[in-house]
Each structure stands twice: as C-alpha cells, then as structure tokens.
Amino acid sequence: MHVMDPKSHQEPSSSSSKQGQTHGHGDHYRMWHQLTASLGLRNTTMDRTVASQVLMYRQLLHTKCRPGLRLSRPYEGTAAQRAVIDMPWWERGILTSNKMVISYDNLIERLWVAAAIRPYDKNDDNDFDLLSFNDDLNDDTNVACQIPHEYWVKRIGFQQEDPVTDFRSGGVLSLALCVHLVESCNYVHRRFCIGGDTEVMPFGITSINVTDMLAKMLMFSKNVDKMDALVSSKPFWKMFADPHSLLVLQEVSMDALCDITNEIRQEKGKVTVFDFNSVMEETERRVQSLLGYGPETVTDLRQIYLTMKERYNTRTERKRKQMLSKNNDISEEGSGKCVHEQNGTNLQTQFQENMQQFGSITSGGMVKVGRAVGTVGMITGSLIGSAGSTVLSKFNASATPATVNNPPTKSRSHDKNEVDDHDYDAEWTKITK
C-alpha cells in the first residue's frame, strides 16, 4: 500500500460537497469544533469495528520484539481480515499462502532494505552520500539484513547497532510503523536522511517516540486498562473504523515534527538533538489539537492537518520576514553610521590637507617676507654704513691734529661709572650745520 503525500491532497473548493465545506478553512468551523469538543458534545464511544481495531493495536504494541518472533493466523477472507490485509505488519503474499503472519525477522529485514540500502548508492561506501532512491535492486544484490551493523545507527537512526532493544517501549507496532514510513511515505523519510531538513533528528528513535506518544493519546498504552479504553468517549473514535487512520496519523505526526524542527532552527539559528524534548512537546500539542477537531474519516484528518500546516507555515513565514526586515534595519543603521563616520573622517582629512596646504603657502610666504626683510635690512645697513662713513670722515676733517694725535693730558679713569666729559652733541651740531 502506498499512502499519498498529504501535499497532493487539495483543499475542498467552495463548490464541494457539504462534508468538504464543513472541513474548510472557516474560522467559524474551528470555533464550533473547539466549543463542542470542550463540552464533549461530539465525543463518541467505540462501536464493534472500532473496538476490534483498538484491540489489535494494543496487542501489537504490547508484543515484545525479539529475533525469531512469528505470529500466524489463517486467512479466511472475512470482512475484518479484508479491511486490514494491506497493513504493514503482515508478511506479503497473504492470498498465496492463505496465512496472515507477523514476523520480527521479516519486518527488520524490510526496514534494513528500505532505510539503509535503497536510499543510498549500493556501490558507494560513503555512509553520508544520499542519492536518489535506488529502485534497480535485483535478486543478485546483496541486501541481506546485517545485525549488528553501523548502518542501524548512522543511516536509520537507532541507538545501538542492534536495534531490538530500542523497540521495547513500542513493541511490534512501533517497528511496523517504521517500516510503513520508509516503504510508503518516502517524502517523510527523506527529511530525516543525510541532506534532509531534519537530518539532525535520528529517524528510528524519533518514530518510536511518536508511536509511544500516539499510544498514550489513543489509549493503547500499557498503563491504560483495556476496559477503560473500550468504554472511553473521544471525538476521533469514529475515524478509527478505518484501520488506515493510525498509519496516516503516524505519517502526519512525523511530518509535523519535521516542520517544528525547522521552526526552532529559524528562531534559534540552529537545532541539535538536545532540542528533541522541546520538539516532541510541541508535536504532542499540535497532534492533540488535530485530534481535538474530531476528524471522522481519514480524508478529514488529512484536510484538517493541511489546514493547520498552512496556518503554521504562514506564521513561520511572517516571522521570517519580520526577522529579515529587522536585520535589514540594523544593517542600514550600521551602514548610515559608517557613512557618517566616513564623512567625518573625510572632512577631517580634507581639513588636515587644507591646513597643510595653508601651512605650506604661509611658510612659503614667510620665507619670501623674510628674504625681502633681509634684503631691505642689507640695503638699510649699507645706507647707514655709508652715512656713518661720511660722518666720520667729516668729523675727522674738522678736528685739530693735536686733538687727534695728542689726546688730552687728563688721564681717563678706569672706573666703569665714570662718564666721558667730551661734548659730542656740540660737535654733531657743528658737523650737521
């Protein structure tokens, strides 16, 4: 059985049937479902068919996985057997063997081939080289299940190289749902493979935890008494008349978990295995909300899930745009600051260059002025020198020889405070006249 990608299912148009219109995007519908769910008006009890399915799920959940496990019953073609003939836990070839067989060895080998071999190039030894699904495997290809093997950890995402201990909480049911995902829901499985957007989460362990979460919600778990489950009243029990409802619920839960992982990565910048608990908590909240709408059929379940997925994607895209706008504003603000700083630096540089130019001009001018002053000084000095020479010559001519050759008999004192009593002013007056 191949379960279609929920993205391939279109939302009901306005001309759809009444059932399609009921499960559209209308806010009134969601408000009504929330109100009636809170009041318990849409809760229903199990009928005989639903009770039979629930008991089968409980039995599979409580059956411990172990090598060599084999459960068999004859196929009689009853309506109940025909309804579940394509469930993933049966060995293939029921119509040929007329037996409905559940075998651990068969399930674990199918998981090995679909999760560890087919998604990878059979000729490539690189564990982390994810290629397109290899559908050309023939009978000669060595795909025998190997336990223990590192692929159980690296490629499929279990804790040990022998995965049997990881199924202790979910039993055969968790193993069968893992097989269902890798065989019929490739679009979900690929998100967990190397290169997928949820590769940080180990596929095997994550799928088992999701199965355990659903078992608690649907009252399959061991801590819920069987009779309490059979007489319980839930808004989604009517949907479980179709045995495929659990398969689809596992599928959309894993897909929602991948979306949540990406949302956390967008908010935090990265996501690691340490965020696993946060991812599981949000997944549980969304699945509870999904079941709270009270889907009555598998089609209802898919349509409601797609509506919720679209709403969450819109919210995530809005947050992404807001963060992008905020980052752009910060970047522009930083760029403006840089422009201001650059302009200030340019102005300061220009001022320094102007001052240097002005200094060079000023210094050049001062040199020229100094040179001019020096020239004037030389000329002035020359004139003064010439005038002095003329004055001295005239002075010497007017003086008597005795005065010049025979100095006065009065001896000069060497006292520095003594003043010469010669009347130079009178002589300078005579010379100038």
MOLIN-V671311 format. One record per residue. N is the residue number from 1. PHI is phi as a letter, one per 40 degrees, with the letter a starting at -180 (* if undefined). OMEGA is omega in degrees with one decimal (* if undefined). D_FIRST is the distance of its C-alpha to the first C-alpha in Angstrom with 1 decimal. Layout:
N&PHI&OMEGA&D_FIRST, N&PHI&OMEGA&D_FIRST
This chain:
1&*&177.2&0.0, 2&b&177.8&3.7, 3&c&-174.8&6.4, 4&c&173.7&9.6, 5&c&-178.6&12.8, 6&c&178.3&15.0, 7&c&-179.7&17.8, 8&c&177.8&16.5, 9&c&-178.5&17.1, 10&c&176.4&20.8, 11&c&-179.3&23.3, 12&c&179.0&24.7, 13&c&-178.1&27.8, 14&c&179.7&31.1, 15&c&-179.0&30.7, 16&c&177.9&27.4, 17&c&-179.5&27.3, 18&c&179.5&29.0, 19&c&178.4&25.9, 20&c&178.8&25.1, 21&c&-178.0&28.7, 22&c&-175.3&28.6, 23&b&177.2&26.0, 24&c&-174.7&27.7, 25&c&-171.2&29.7, 26&c&177.6&32.8, 27&c&-179.7&34.8, 28&c&178.6&36.1, 29&c&-179.4&32.6, 30&c&179.2&32.0, 31&c&179.6&35.5, 32&c&179.8&35.1, 33&c&178.6&31.9, 34&c&-179.7&33.6, 35&c&-178.5&36.7, 36&c&178.4&35.1, 37&c&-179.5&32.9, 38&c&179.3&36.1, 39&c&179.9&37.9, 40&g&-176.7&35.1, 41&c&-178.6&35.2, 42&b&179.1&31.4, 43&c&178.9&30.6, 44&b&175.0&29.1, 45&c&-178.3&28.9, 46&c&166.3&26.1, 47&c&-174.7&25.9, 48&c&-178.3&25.0, 49&c&179.7&21.3, 50&c&179.2&21.1, 51&c&178.8&23.4, 52&c&178.5&21.2, 53&c&-178.2&18.2, 54&c&178.4&20.7, 55&c&178.0&22.2, 56&c&178.6&19.0, 57&c&179.5&18.4, 58&c&-179.6&22.1, 59&c&179.0&22.1, 60&c&-179.9&19.3, 61&c&-175.2&21.2, 62&c&177.9&24.5, 63&c&-175.2&23.5, 64&c&177.0&25.0, 65&c&175.6&23.3, 66&a&177.7&25.5, 67&d&-179.6&25.4, 68&g&179.3&25.4, 69&c&179.8&23.6, 70&a&177.8&22.0, 71&b&-174.1&21.3, 72&b&172.5&20.7, 73&a&-179.6&20.9, 74&c&176.7&21.1, 75&c&-176.4&18.5, 76&b&177.0&20.6, 77&g&177.9&18.3, 78&c&-178.9&19.5, 79&c&179.6&18.1, 80&c&179.6&17.3, 81&c&177.9&15.4, 82&c&-178.6&13.4, 83&c&-176.1&12.5, 84&b&-173.5&11.0, 85&c&-177.9&9.8, 86&b&176.5&6.1, 87&c&-171.8&7.8, 88&c&-175.7&8.1, 89&c&179.4&11.7, 90&c&167.5&11.8, 91&c&-179.9&12.8, 92&c&179.6&11.0, 93&g&-178.3&13.1, 94&c&-177.5&13.7, 95&c&179.6&15.0, 96&c&-177.2&17.2, 97&c&-176.0&18.7, 98&f&177.1&18.7, 99&b&174.6&18.3, 100&b&-170.2&16.0, 101&b&170.5&16.8, 102&b&-175.7&16.6, 103&b&177.0&18.3, 104&c&-178.9&19.5, 105&c&178.6&20.2, 106&c&-179.4&16.8, 107&c&-177.0&15.2, 108&c&176.9&18.1, 109&c&177.1&17.8, 110&c&177.3&14.2, 111&c&179.3&15.4, 112&c&-177.3&18.4, 113&c&-173.7&16.9, 114&c&-175.6&14.4, 115&b&-175.3&17.0, 116&b&-174.4&20.3, 117&b&-173.2&20.1, 118&c&-178.2&17.7, 119&c&-173.7&18.9, 120&b&177.2&22.5, 121&c&-176.3&24.8, 122&c&179.3&25.1, 123&c&-176.8&28.8, 124&b&179.1&29.7, 125&c&-180.0&31.1, 126&c&-176.6&31.2, 127&c&-169.9&28.9, 128&b&178.7&28.9, 129&b&-177.5&28.2, 130&c&178.4&24.7, 131&b&176.8&23.8, 132&c&-176.7&20.9, 133&c&-174.7&17.8, 134&c&-176.4&18.9, 135&c&-176.2&16.6, 136&c&178.2&19.6, 137&c&179.4&19.5, 138&b&-175.5&20.9, 139&c&-177.9&21.9, 140&c&-178.1&25.2, 141&c&-178.8&23.9, 142&c&179.8&25.0, 143&b&-179.8&22.0, 144&c&-178.6&23.0, 145&c&-179.6&22.5, 146&b&177.8&25.8, 147&b&-0.9&27.2, 148&c&176.9&29.2, 149&a&-177.8&28.6, 150&c&179.5&29.3, 151&c&179.0&25.9, 152&c&178.5&24.6, 153&c&-172.0&27.1, 154&c&-174.4&27.4, 155&b&-174.6&23.9, 156&b&172.5&21.6, 157&g&172.8&24.1, 158&b&-177.4&25.2, 159&c&-176.5&28.9, 160&b&177.0&29.6, 161&c&168.5&28.9, 162&b&-170.3&27.6, 163&c&-171.4&25.0, 164&d&-177.8&25.3, 165&c&-179.6&27.9, 166&c&-178.3&25.9, 167&c&-173.7&23.5, 168&c&-178.6&26.5, 169&c&-175.9&26.0, 170&b&176.2&22.3, 171&f&-178.8&21.9, 172&c&-179.1&18.7, 173&c&-179.9&16.9, 174&c&176.9&17.8, 175&c&-179.1&16.7, 176&c&179.0&13.2, 177&c&172.1&12.8, 178&c&178.8&14.3, 179&c&178.9&11.7, 180&d&-177.7&8.9, 181&c&-175.8&11.1, 182&c&-179.7&12.0, 183&c&-171.1&8.7, 184&b&-178.2&6.8, 185&b&-176.4&10.1, 186&c&-177.6&12.6, 187&c&176.6&15.0, 188&c&-177.1&15.7, 189&c&-177.3&16.0, 190&c&-179.9&18.3, 191&c&179.6&20.7, 192&c&-178.2&21.5, 193&c&178.7&22.1, 194&d&-176.8&25.6, 195&g&177.3&26.6, 196&c&-176.4&24.3, 197&c&178.8&25.9, 198&b&-176.8&25.1, 199&c&-179.6&25.8, 200&c&179.3&28.6, 201&c&179.2&26.3, 202&c&-173.2&24.8, 203&c&-174.0&21.0, 204&c&-178.6&20.9, 205&c&-179.4&23.7, 206&c&-179.9&22.7, 207&c&178.4&19.2, 208&c&178.7&21.0, 209&c&177.1&23.6, 210&c&176.5&21.3, 211&c&178.0&19.7, 212&c&177.1&23.3, 213&c&179.5&24.2, 214&c&179.4&21.6, 215&c&177.9&22.7, 216&c&179.4&26.2, 217&c&-174.2&25.5, 218&c&174.8&23.5, 219&g&174.5&26.0, 220&c&-168.6&23.9, 221&c&-174.9&26.3, 222&c&-176.7&28.9, 223&c&176.0&31.8, 224&b&179.5&30.9, 225&c&-176.8&32.0, 226&d&-178.2&29.6, 227&c&176.1&31.9, 228&c&178.8&32.4, 229&c&-176.0&28.7, 230&c&-178.7&28.5, 231&c&-178.1&31.5, 232&c&179.4&30.7, 233&b&-177.5&30.5, 234&b&-179.4&28.1, 235&c&-174.0&27.3, 236&b&-175.3&23.5, 237&c&-177.6&23.2, 238&c&-179.9&22.4, 239&c&-174.4&19.1, 240&c&167.7&18.0, 241&c&174.2&18.1, 242&c&-177.0&14.4, 243&c&179.1&12.7, 244&c&-176.5&10.2, 245&c&179.6&13.5, 246&c&178.1&14.0, 247&c&-179.2&10.8, 248&c&179.6&12.0, 249&c&175.3&15.5, 250&c&-179.1&15.1, 251&c&-177.0&13.6, 252&c&176.5&16.6, 253&c&177.4&19.0, 254&c&178.1&18.5, 255&c&177.4&18.8, 256&c&178.1&22.0, 257&c&177.5&23.3, 258&c&178.6&23.2, 259&c&-179.8&25.1, 260&c&177.5&27.6, 261&d&179.5&28.3, 262&c&177.2&29.2, 263&c&178.2&31.4, 264&c&178.0&33.3, 265&c&179.9&33.7, 266&c&-178.5&35.2, 267&c&-173.9&37.6, 268&c&-177.0&38.7, 269&g&176.6&38.5, 270&a&178.0&36.3, 271&b&-179.3&33.8, 272&b&178.6&33.8, 273&c&177.8&32.2, 274&c&175.7&35.1, 275&c&-174.3&33.6, 276&c&-178.5&30.5, 277&c&178.4&32.0, 278&c&178.9&32.9, 279&c&-179.5&29.3, 280&c&179.1&27.9, 281&c&179.3&30.5, 282&c&176.2&29.8, 283&c&178.7&26.0, 284&c&179.9&26.8, 285&c&-178.3&29.1, 286&c&178.7&26.7, 287&c&175.3&23.9, 288&c&176.6&26.6, 289&c&178.2&27.7, 290&c&179.4&24.3, 291&c&179.7&24.0, 292&c&176.1&27.7, 293&c&176.2&27.0, 294&g&177.3&25.5, 295&c&-177.6&22.2, 296&c&178.5&21.6, 297&b&176.2&18.1, 298&c&176.6&15.0, 299&c&175.8&16.4, 300&d&-178.8&19.7, 301&c&179.6&18.4, 302&c&-177.5&17.1, 303&c&178.5&20.3, 304&c&178.7&22.6, 305&c&179.8&21.1, 306&c&176.3&21.6, 307&c&177.8&25.1, 308&c&-179.7&25.9, 309&c&178.9&24.6, 310&c&-179.8&26.7, 311&c&179.4&29.7, 312&c&177.9&29.5, 313&c&177.4&29.1, 314&c&178.7&32.1, 315&c&179.6&34.1, 316&c&179.3&33.3, 317&c&177.6&34.3, 318&c&177.1&37.5, 319&c&-179.8&38.3, 320&c&179.4&37.8, 321&c&178.1&40.2, 322&c&178.0&42.7, 323&c&179.3&42.7, 324&c&178.1&43.1, 325&c&178.6&45.9, 326&c&179.0&47.6, 327&c&178.2&47.4, 328&c&178.2&48.9, 329&c&178.5&51.7, 330&c&179.8&52.5, 331&c&178.6&52.5, 332&c&177.8&54.8, 333&c&177.8&57.0, 334&c&178.5&57.3, 335&c&178.1&58.0, 336&c&177.7&60.7, 337&c&178.9&62.3, 338&c&178.9&62.3, 339&c&177.5&63.9, 340&d&180.0&66.6, 341&c&179.6&67.2, 342&c&178.0&67.3, 343&c&178.4&69.7, 344&c&178.7&71.8, 345&c&179.6&71.9, 346&c&179.6&72.8, 347&c&179.4&75.6, 348&c&179.0&76.9, 349&c&179.4&76.9, 350&c&179.0&78.6, 351&c&179.6&81.2, 352&c&178.8&81.9, 353&c&178.8&82.2, 354&c&179.5&84.6, 355&c&177.5&86.6, 356&c&178.1&86.8, 357&c&178.0&88.0, 358&c&178.9&90.4, 359&c&179.5&91.6, 360&c&177.7&92.2, 361&c&-178.7&94.0, 362&c&-179.9&96.0, 363&c&176.6&96.9, 364&c&178.3&97.9, 365&c&179.7&100.0, 366&c&177.3&101.6, 367&c&179.4&102.4, 368&c&178.5&104.1, 369&c&179.0&105.9, 370&c&179.0&107.0, 371&c&179.3&108.2, 372&c&178.6&110.1, 373&c&178.9&111.6, 374&c&178.7&112.6, 375&c&178.0&114.3, 376&c&179.3&116.1, 377&c&179.4&117.2, 378&c&179.1&118.5, 379&c&-179.7&120.5, 380&c&178.7&121.8, 381&c&179.6&122.7, 382&c&179.0&124.5, 383&c&179.5&126.4, 384&c&179.1&127.3, 385&c&179.3&128.3, 386&c&179.2&130.6, 387&c&179.4&132.1, 388&c&179.7&132.7, 389&c&178.6&134.4, 390&c&179.9&136.7, 391&d&-178.6&137.5, 392&c&-180.0&138.4, 393&c&178.0&140.5, 394&c&179.4&142.5, 395&c&-180.0&142.8, 396&c&-179.0&144.2, 397&c&-176.5&146.6, 398&c&-177.6&148.1, 399&c&177.6&148.6, 400&c&179.2&152.0, 401&c&-179.0&152.2, 402&c&-177.9&153.5, 403&c&-176.6&150.6, 404&c&-174.7&148.2, 405&c&-179.1&150.0, 406&b&-179.4&151.8, 407&c&-177.7&149.5, 408&d&-177.5&151.1, 409&c&179.7&153.1, 410&c&-179.0&151.3, 411&c&180.0&148.9, 412&c&178.3&145.2, 413&c&177.2&143.8, 414&c&177.7&140.6, 415&c&-176.4&139.5, 416&c&-179.6&136.2, 417&c&-179.0&137.1, 418&c&-176.9&140.2, 419&b&179.0&140.1, 420&c&-175.1&141.8, 421&c&179.5&144.7, 422&c&-176.5&144.7, 423&c&-179.1&144.4, 424&c&-179.2&141.6, 425&c&179.1&141.2, 426&c&177.6&144.8, 427&c&179.7&144.4, 428&c&176.9&141.0, 429&c&178.0&142.9, 430&c&-178.2&145.6, 431&c&-178.2&143.2, 432&c&176.9&141.2, 433&c&*&144.4
